[in-house]
Amino acid sequence: MRATGDRPTDHDRGPDARSVFPRALAFAVVTALVAVPWQLLAAPRLGSTTAGWILAVVALAVYPAVFARGRRRAVLALVAGGASAGTAVLAAGLAGGVAALVTAAVGAALIRSAFLVRRSPLRAVAVETTLLVVGALVVRWLGGGGPFGPALALWGFFLVQSAFALLGDGVTEQEDLAEDAYERSRRHLLDLLTEDGSG
């Protein structure tokens, strides 16, 4: 329990943009590095297109956890990402790999902006839509045949997504809103009681 009048520390409030942005960049690099051997091993068995969208769906399922505060919320983000990936696989069965990618990307955006990060709904929709559209354009530009095409496409997409951490205020989860309001109310009440007691 915090001492009277103490404000939440940086650890209590969770990671800000400065700490999330490097993690997001690292995720983009690691995903691209994994894509090369994955394509070499999986493409001959599954086909290049199928192997590519499977890896992308898995990466999109994991990605929101980059923005989670603490291990528990990271696990919850991974569980939600797994559900999103399952939905994407169903979409692939109904309408193909592109539908799977769109479903997984929208799912990752919903997890990130609806559950992990504090922003107004209109701003969240605007930011996520912009990043998804720009990311899709980058994928179209960088993606190509061979083992390096999917790697470059994934790197470019997640590089664009990493800008999320730099847009607007720092990354702060919705729980902090209630916590801050509680802390302000408590301090105000204690101030009033102190004034009454001294008077």
C-alpha positions in Angstrom: 0.0 0.0 0.0 1.3 3.4 -0.9 2.2 6.0 1.7 -0.2 8.9 2.0 0.1 11.4 -0.8 2.5 9.3 -2.8 2.0 9.4 -6.6 2.2 6.2 -8.7 5.8 5.4 -9.7 6.9 4.8 -13.2 7.0 1.1 -12.4 3.3 1.2 -11.2 2.2 3.1 -14.3 3.9 0.7 -16.7 6.1 1.2 -19.7 6.1 4.5 -21.6 6.9 5.2 -25.2 10.6 5.3 -24.6 10.6 1.7 -23.3 8.1 0.3 -25.7 9.5 1.7 -28.9 12.8 -0.2 -28.7 10.9 -3.4 -27.9 8.7 -2.9 -30.9 11.7 -2.3 -33.1 13.4 -5.5 -31.8 10.2 -7.5 -32.5 10.3 -6.4 -36.1 13.9 -7.5 -36.5 13.4 -10.8 -34.7 10.3 -11.6 -36.8 12.2 -10.9 -40.0 15.1 -13.1 -38.9 12.7 -16.0 -38.1 11.0 -15.6 -41.4 14.0 -16.6 -43.5 14.6 -20.1 -42.1 10.8 -20.6 -41.7 10.3 -20.0 -45.4 13.2 -22.2 -46.3 11.8 -25.1 -44.2 8.0 -24.6 -44.6 7.6 -23.3 -48.1 8.5 -26.5 -49.9 5.8 -28.4 -47.8 3.1 -25.8 -47.5 3.7 -23.4 -50.4 5.3 -20.0 -50.1 2.0 -18.1 -49.7 0.6 -20.4 -47.0 3.9 -20.5 -45.1 4.0 -16.7 -45.2 0.5 -16.0 -43.9 0.9 -18.6 -41.1 4.0 -16.9 -39.8 2.4 -13.5 -40.1 -0.7 -14.7 -38.2 1.5 -16.1 -35.4 3.6 -12.9 -35.2 0.4 -10.8 -35.1 -0.9 -12.9 -32.2 2.2 -12.4 -30.2 2.8 -8.7 -31.0 0.3 -7.0 -28.7 2.1 -8.5 -25.7 4.9 -6.0 -26.5 2.6 -3.3 -25.2 1.5 -5.1 -22.1 2.5 -4.0 -18.6 3.7 -6.8 -16.5 3.8 -10.6 -17.0 0.2 -11.2 -16.1 -1.1 -8.7 -18.7 1.4 -10.1 -21.3 0.0 -13.6 -20.7 -3.6 -12.3 -21.1 -2.5 -10.5 -24.3 -1.0 -13.7 -25.7 -4.3 -15.6 -24.9 -6.3 -12.9 -26.7 -3.8 -13.1 -29.5 -4.2 -16.8 -29.7 -8.0 -16.4 -30.0 -7.4 -13.9 -32.7 -5.1 -16.3 -34.5 -7.7 -19.0 -34.3 -10.3 -16.7 -35.9 -7.8 -15.9 -38.6 -7.3 -19.6 -39.4 -11.1 -20.0 -39.7 -11.1 -16.9 -42.0 -8.4 -18.6 -44.1 -10.5 -21.7 -44.5 -13.4 -19.6 -45.7 -11.8 -16.9 -47.8 -8.1 -17.6 -48.1 -4.8 -16.2 -46.7 -5.6 -12.6 -47.3 -8.7 -12.8 -45.1 -6.5 -14.5 -42.4 -4.0 -11.6 -42.5 -6.7 -9.0 -42.3 -8.4 -10.8 -39.4 -5.2 -11.2 -37.5 -4.1 -7.6 -38.1 -7.4 -6.2 -37.0 -7.4 -8.5 -34.0 -4.0 -7.3 -32.9 -5.1 -3.7 -33.3 -8.2 -4.3 -31.1 -6.2 -6.0 -28.4 -3.6 -3.2 -28.4 -6.0 -0.3 -28.4 -9.1 -1.6 -26.7 -7.4 -3.4 -23.8 -3.8 -2.4 -23.3 -3.4 1.3 -24.2 -5.3 4.3 -23.0 -6.5 6.5 -25.8 -9.8 8.0 -26.8 -11.9 5.7 -29.1 -11.7 8.1 -32.0 -8.0 8.6 -31.7 -7.4 4.9 -31.3 -9.4 4.1 -34.4 -7.6 6.8 -36.4 -4.1 5.7 -35.3 -4.8 2.0 -35.8 -6.4 2.5 -39.2 -3.5 4.7 -40.4 -0.9 2.2 -39.2 -2.7 -0.7 -40.8 -3.1 1.0 -44.1 0.5 2.3 -44.2 1.7 -1.1 -43.1 -0.2 -2.9 -45.9 1.3 -0.5 -48.4 4.8 -1.3 -47.1 4.1 -5.0 -47.3 3.0 -4.6 -50.9 6.2 -2.6 -51.7 8.7 -4.8 -49.9 7.1 -8.3 -50.2 8.3 -10.5 -53.0 9.2 -14.0 -53.9 12.0 -16.1 -52.4 12.8 -16.5 -48.7 13.7 -12.8 -48.2 10.4 -11.4 -49.5 8.2 -12.4 -46.5 11.0 -11.4 -44.2 11.2 -7.9 -45.6 7.4 -7.6 -45.7 7.1 -8.6 -42.0 10.0 -6.3 -41.0 8.4 -3.4 -42.8 5.0 -4.0 -41.4 6.1 -4.2 -37.8 8.5 -1.3 -38.3 5.5 0.8 -39.2 3.5 -0.6 -36.2 6.3 0.4 -33.9 5.4 4.1 -34.5 2.3 3.4 -32.4 4.4 3.9 -29.3 5.4 7.4 -30.5 2.0 8.7 -31.4 0.3 10.7 -28.7 0.9 10.2 -25.0 3.0 7.5 -23.5 1.8 3.9 -23.4 -0.5 3.8 -20.3 -3.1 1.1 -19.6 -6.7 1.9 -18.8 -6.3 0.8 -15.2 -4.2 3.9 -14.6 -7.1 6.2 -15.3 -9.0 4.8 -12.3 -5.9 4.7 -10.2 -5.1 8.3 -10.9 -8.6 9.4 -10.1 -8.6 7.4 -6.9 -5.2 8.9 -5.9 -6.4 12.5 -6.6 -9.6 12.0 -4.7 -7.8 10.5 -1.8 -5.3 13.3 -1.6 -8.1 15.9 -1.8 -10.0 14.3 1.0 -7.0 14.0 3.2 -6.2 17.7 2.5 -9.7 18.6 3.6 -9.5 16.6 6.7 -6.2 18.0 7.6 -7.5 21.6 7.1 -10.5 20.8 9.3 -8.4 19.3 12.0 -6.0 22.2 12.1 -8.9 24.7 12.1 
